[in-house]
Amino acid sequence: MTTLKKNARYERLYEQLVTLMPKSEDMDARMATIVAVLHYKMENFFWTGFYILKGGELTVKTYQGPLACQVLKKHTGVCWTGIDQHKTIIVPDVHKFNGHIACDPHSKSEIVVPLRNQDGEVIGVLDIDSEILNNFDMIDEEWLEKIVKLIW
């Protein structure tokens, strides 16, 4: 997908999500809606979901795609790196990422966006995997960070 086309698609999806979010104040409903819209309307999103910190563990919440790891080993992998560093992580080739957790061997690239509560504390991540190497870039980072903020 060209940069122009990707940016335009995210813009349309963002506008759609802005319209959908007021229909529920429930965080789970909002996360499920975001996951469904992204998973089915963005090319090459193989796995799309949220992991939430719960009792010190990073536990899968809502997702679309193949079976997920239910709990991720602490301070290991891309999701925990996003939590620990409090920032978006883009991995062009997950097989070259030290400590990558392979929930599905078809995953080739990944982006993880921290989910913050109203106080700015990181409480989880939006995690998206692709079967394509180098699928994610700064456009994904910019729009996904903006989309995740719609949960609150």
C-alpha positions as CSV (number, residue, x, y, z in Angstrom):
1,M,0.0,0.0,0.0
2,T,1.4,3.4,-0.9
3,T,2.1,6.0,1.8
4,L,-0.7,8.2,0.5
5,K,-3.2,5.4,0.3
6,K,-2.3,4.2,3.8
7,N,-2.6,7.6,5.3
8,A,-6.0,8.1,3.6
9,R,-7.3,4.8,4.9
10,Y,-6.2,5.5,8.5
11,E,-7.9,8.9,8.2
12,R,-11.2,7.3,7.2
13,L,-10.9,4.6,9.9
14,Y,-10.2,7.2,12.5
15,E,-13.3,9.2,11.5
16,Q,-15.4,6.0,11.6
17,L,-14.1,5.2,15.1
18,V,-14.7,8.7,16.4
19,T,-18.4,8.2,15.3
20,L,-18.5,4.7,17.0
21,M,-16.8,5.4,20.3
22,P,-19.6,7.5,21.9
23,K,-22.0,4.5,21.6
24,S,-20.4,2.9,24.7
25,E,-18.4,4.1,27.7
26,D,-17.2,0.6,28.3
27,M,-13.4,0.1,27.7
28,D,-13.8,-3.5,26.6
29,A,-16.5,-2.5,24.0
30,R,-14.3,0.3,22.7
31,M,-11.2,-2.0,22.4
32,A,-13.3,-4.7,20.6
33,T,-14.6,-2.1,18.2
34,I,-11.1,-0.7,17.4
35,V,-9.7,-4.2,17.0
36,A,-12.5,-5.2,14.6
37,V,-12.2,-2.1,12.5
38,L,-8.4,-2.3,12.2
39,H,-8.3,-6.0,11.6
40,Y,-10.8,-6.1,8.8
41,K,-10.0,-2.8,7.1
42,M,-6.2,-2.7,7.1
43,E,-4.2,-4.8,4.7
44,N,-1.9,-7.4,6.1
45,F,-3.1,-7.2,9.7
46,F,-2.7,-10.9,10.6
47,W,-3.3,-10.6,14.4
48,T,-4.8,-7.5,16.0
49,G,-5.5,-7.2,19.7
50,F,-4.9,-5.7,23.2
51,Y,-2.9,-7.1,26.0
52,I,-3.6,-5.6,29.4
53,L,-1.6,-5.5,32.6
54,K,-3.5,-7.5,35.2
55,G,-1.9,-8.4,38.6
56,G,1.6,-7.8,37.1
57,E,1.0,-10.0,34.2
58,L,0.4,-9.0,30.5
59,T,-2.8,-10.9,29.6
60,V,-4.6,-11.0,26.3
61,K,-7.9,-9.1,26.3
62,T,-9.8,-8.7,23.0
63,Y,-8.3,-9.8,19.6
64,Q,-9.0,-10.9,16.1
65,G,-6.8,-13.5,14.3
66,P,-5.4,-16.8,15.2
67,L,-5.1,-18.1,18.8
68,A,-3.1,-15.8,21.1
69,C,-0.7,-16.4,23.9
70,Q,-2.9,-15.9,27.0
71,V,-0.2,-14.5,29.2
72,L,3.2,-13.1,28.0
73,K,6.4,-13.9,29.9
74,K,7.4,-10.9,31.9
75,H,9.8,-8.4,30.4
76,T,10.2,-10.5,27.3
77,G,9.1,-9.9,23.7
78,V,7.8,-6.9,21.8
79,C,4.7,-6.2,23.9
80,W,6.7,-6.1,27.2
81,T,9.3,-3.9,25.5
82,G,6.5,-1.4,24.7
83,I,5.3,-1.6,28.3
84,D,8.8,-1.3,29.8
85,Q,10.0,1.6,27.5
86,H,6.6,3.4,27.5
87,K,6.7,3.8,23.7
88,T,5.6,2.4,20.4
89,I,7.8,-0.4,19.1
90,I,8.0,-1.2,15.4
91,V,9.8,-4.5,14.5
92,P,10.4,-5.1,10.8
93,D,11.4,-8.8,11.3
94,V,10.3,-10.4,14.6
95,H,12.6,-13.3,14.1
96,K,15.5,-10.9,14.6
97,F,14.0,-9.4,17.7
98,N,15.9,-10.6,20.8
99,G,13.4,-12.4,23.1
100,H,10.5,-12.4,20.6
101,I,7.6,-14.5,21.8
102,A,6.3,-16.6,18.9
103,C,2.6,-17.1,19.6
104,D,2.2,-17.9,15.9
105,P,5.0,-18.8,13.5
106,H,3.4,-17.0,10.6
107,S,4.0,-13.6,12.2
108,K,6.8,-11.7,10.5
109,S,6.6,-8.1,11.6
110,E,4.9,-6.3,14.5
111,I,3.9,-3.0,16.0
112,V,3.1,-2.4,19.6
113,V,1.4,0.8,20.9
114,P,1.1,1.5,24.6
115,L,-2.3,1.9,26.0
116,R,-2.5,4.6,28.7
117,N,-5.2,5.3,31.3
118,Q,-6.5,8.8,31.9
119,D,-3.6,9.5,34.3
120,G,-1.0,8.6,31.6
121,E,0.0,5.3,33.1
122,V,0.7,2.5,30.7
123,I,-1.9,-0.2,31.4
124,G,-1.5,-2.4,28.3
125,V,-0.7,-2.4,24.6
126,L,-2.3,-2.6,21.2
127,D,-0.4,-5.4,19.4
128,I,-0.6,-5.9,15.7
129,D,1.2,-8.7,13.7
130,S,1.7,-9.1,10.0
131,E,2.6,-12.1,7.8
132,I,4.6,-9.5,5.8
133,L,8.2,-8.4,6.7
134,N,8.6,-4.7,7.3
135,N,4.8,-4.1,7.2
136,F,4.7,-1.2,9.7
137,D,6.1,2.3,9.6
138,M,5.8,5.8,11.0
139,I,2.4,6.3,9.5
140,D,1.1,3.2,11.4
141,E,2.7,4.5,14.5
142,E,1.2,8.0,14.2
143,W,-2.4,6.8,13.5
144,L,-2.4,3.9,15.9
145,E,-1.3,6.1,18.7
146,K,-4.1,8.5,17.9
147,I,-6.7,5.6,17.6
148,V,-5.7,4.1,20.9
149,K,-6.4,7.4,22.6
150,L,-10.1,7.1,21.5
151,I,-10.6,4.4,24.2
152,W,-10.9,7.2,26.9
